[in-house]
Amino acid sequence: MAQGMNKLNEALASLPEVRELLLSLDAGTSPIAVSGLSGVHRAQLTAAVRHKTQRPLLIVCADENEANRMAGDLHELLGEDVSLLFAREWQLRDRVFASHGWEQQRIGSLCSLAAGKAPILVATVDGLMQRTLPPDALRGAVTDISLGDRFDLNALSKKLVESGYTRAETVEGVGQFALRGGILDVWSPLSAPVRVEFFGDDVDGLRRVVASTGQTVGEIDRAEIWPA
């Protein structure tokens, strides 16, 4: 499948108009206007540019529906992960009953951007224009946990609360953590929950947790805990 998509991208890049576009990009010409393309053709052209240049791409779409279609098309055409950036969903009702999935997706995309791990970003106009915190502040809110690391558990719990997590008896949803003795369970946005086992202040074990059963499966060397 990937090989077929690469052949399609190569064929598109060989078209005279696309070759001219690529040459203009290399020369730093700006702006460049391209007209007469439908939605899927815009995705195909974008994929060809990404395939040939390997440059980071920002694609700005009018609304969420267009952005979701573009992201899906680019993922299929390139075989790469595509990040989405939408506007914050402002809630006027009690936060306890609000769904935070939209907000967590935005946080995940911003964290990937701050870490330099979002080479393809599809954003809506309002999502791109909305103010957010500086990249350094966001990176500082991310907690990296690796085997052999040392943590003060009280300080780690305090940081998780400051990063938007709720302490619970057992972890049942995204944005919760539970600390029992030397065992920390935490569920970071856009990832599976993890269990961190401490021996004193040292990280002695890291495992993934099956959300539906609470059982641990497989050992890991590192967990990245994003703000909730």
C-alpha positions in Angstrom: 0.0 0.0 0.0 2.7 2.5 1.0 4.8 1.6 -2.1 1.7 2.3 -4.3 1.2 5.7 -2.6 4.8 6.5 -3.1 4.5 5.8 -6.8 1.4 8.0 -7.0 3.3 10.8 -5.2 6.2 10.4 -7.6 3.9 10.5 -10.6 2.2 13.7 -9.3 5.5 15.3 -8.6 6.5 14.7 -12.3 3.7 16.8 -13.7 4.9 20.1 -15.2 2.7 22.2 -13.0 3.9 20.4 -9.8 7.5 20.5 -10.9 7.1 24.3 -11.3 5.6 24.5 -7.8 8.4 22.6 -6.3 11.0 24.8 -8.0 9.3 27.9 -6.7 9.3 26.5 -3.2 13.0 25.7 -3.4 13.6 29.3 -4.7 11.7 30.8 -1.8 9.0 32.3 -4.0 6.1 33.5 -1.9 3.1 33.5 -2.1 2.3 30.8 -4.7 -1.3 30.6 -5.8 -2.8 27.2 -7.0 -6.4 27.1 -8.2 -8.8 24.7 -9.7 -8.4 21.8 -7.3 -11.1 19.8 -5.5 -10.6 18.7 -1.9 -9.0 15.3 -2.7 -6.8 16.9 -5.3 -5.6 19.4 -2.8 -4.6 16.5 -0.5 -2.9 14.7 -3.4 -0.9 17.8 -4.2 0.0 18.4 -0.6 1.1 14.8 -0.2 3.3 15.1 -3.3 5.0 18.2 -1.9 5.6 16.5 1.4 7.0 13.4 -0.3 9.4 15.3 -2.5 10.6 18.0 0.0 10.2 16.3 3.4 9.5 19.7 4.8 7.1 20.3 7.7 3.7 21.2 6.5 0.9 23.4 8.0 -2.4 23.0 6.2 -5.1 25.5 7.2 -8.7 24.5 6.6 -12.0 26.4 6.9 -13.7 24.1 9.4 -13.4 20.8 11.4 -15.1 18.7 8.7 -12.7 19.8 6.0 -9.7 19.4 8.4 -10.7 15.9 9.3 -11.0 14.9 5.6 -7.7 16.4 4.8 -5.9 14.7 7.7 -7.4 11.4 6.8 -6.5 11.7 3.1 -2.9 12.8 4.0 -2.5 9.9 6.4 -3.5 7.4 3.6 -1.5 9.1 0.9 1.7 9.4 3.0 1.5 6.7 5.7 2.5 9.3 8.3 0.8 10.5 11.4 -1.0 13.8 10.9 -1.7 16.1 13.9 -5.0 18.1 14.1 -5.3 21.5 15.8 -8.9 22.7 16.5 -10.1 25.6 18.6 -10.7 25.1 22.3 -14.2 24.0 23.2 -15.4 26.5 25.7 -17.8 25.0 28.3 -20.4 27.0 30.1 -21.7 24.1 32.2 -20.1 22.3 35.2 -16.7 21.0 34.2 -17.3 17.8 36.0 -19.9 16.8 33.4 -18.1 18.2 30.4 -16.3 16.0 27.8 -12.6 16.9 27.6 -11.8 14.8 24.5 -11.7 17.8 22.2 -9.4 19.7 24.7 -7.1 16.7 25.2 -6.7 16.3 21.4 -5.6 20.0 21.2 -3.2 19.5 24.1 -1.7 16.5 22.4 -1.2 18.3 19.2 0.4 21.3 21.0 2.7 18.9 22.9 3.8 17.3 19.7 4.5 20.7 18.2 6.5 21.8 21.2 8.6 18.6 21.0 9.1 19.0 17.3 7.1 15.8 16.6 4.4 17.1 14.4 5.8 17.3 10.8 2.3 17.5 9.3 -0.2 19.7 11.1 -3.8 20.3 9.8 -5.5 23.2 11.6 -8.7 25.2 11.4 -8.4 29.0 11.1 -9.8 29.6 14.6 -7.7 26.8 16.1 -4.6 28.3 14.6 -5.4 31.9 15.8 -6.4 31.0 19.3 -3.9 32.0 22.0 -2.2 29.4 24.0 0.8 29.2 26.5 4.4 29.5 25.3 6.1 26.3 24.1 8.6 26.4 27.0 5.8 26.5 29.5 4.0 23.6 27.8 7.2 21.5 27.7 7.7 22.2 31.4 4.3 20.7 32.1 5.2 17.4 30.5 6.6 14.8 32.8 9.0 12.2 31.4 9.3 9.0 33.5 12.0 6.5 32.6 13.3 3.4 34.4 15.9 4.3 37.0 14.6 7.9 37.4 14.2 9.4 40.9 11.2 11.3 42.0 9.8 12.8 45.2 6.4 11.3 45.2 4.8 14.3 46.9 6.3 16.7 44.4 5.3 14.4 41.5 1.7 14.3 42.8 1.7 18.1 43.2 2.9 18.5 39.6 0.2 16.2 38.2 -2.5 18.2 40.0 -1.0 21.5 38.7 -1.1 19.9 35.2 -4.8 19.3 35.4 -5.0 15.8 36.8 -7.5 14.6 39.4 -6.4 12.2 42.1 -8.7 9.2 42.5 -8.8 5.9 44.4 -8.6 4.0 41.1 -7.9 5.4 37.6 -11.1 5.1 35.5 -10.6 7.9 32.9 -8.2 10.2 31.1 -6.7 12.9 33.4 -6.8 10.8 36.6 -4.0 9.4 38.7 -3.9 7.1 41.8 -1.0 6.8 44.2 -1.0 3.8 46.6 2.2 3.2 48.4 4.9 2.9 45.8 2.6 2.4 42.9 1.4 5.3 40.6 -1.3 4.7 38.0 -1.8 7.7 35.6 -3.8 8.1 32.4 -2.4 10.7 30.1 -4.3 12.2 27.1 -4.1 10.3 23.8 -2.3 7.3 25.3 -3.0 4.2 27.4 -2.8 4.4 31.2 0.5 3.4 32.7 1.6 2.0 36.1 4.8 3.3 37.6 6.3 1.1 40.3 8.7 2.7 42.8 11.4 1.3 45.0 11.8 4.1 47.4 12.2 7.2 45.1 13.5 5.1 42.2 11.4 4.1 39.2 11.7 0.3 39.4 9.0 -0.7 36.8 6.8 0.7 34.0 3.9 -1.1 32.6 0.9 -0.4 30.4 -2.5 -0.8 31.9 -5.6 -2.2 30.2 -8.2 0.5 30.8 -11.2 -1.9 30.9 -9.7 -4.4 33.3 -7.0 -2.6 35.2 -4.5 -5.4 34.4 -1.0 -4.6 33.4 0.4 -5.8 30.1 3.9 -5.5 28.8 6.8 -3.6 30.2 8.0 -0.2 28.8 11.1 1.8 29.3 9.6 5.3 29.2 6.3 7.1 29.7 5.5 10.7 28.7 2.8 12.2 30.8 1.2 15.2 29.1 -0.8 17.8 30.9 -4.5 16.9 31.2 
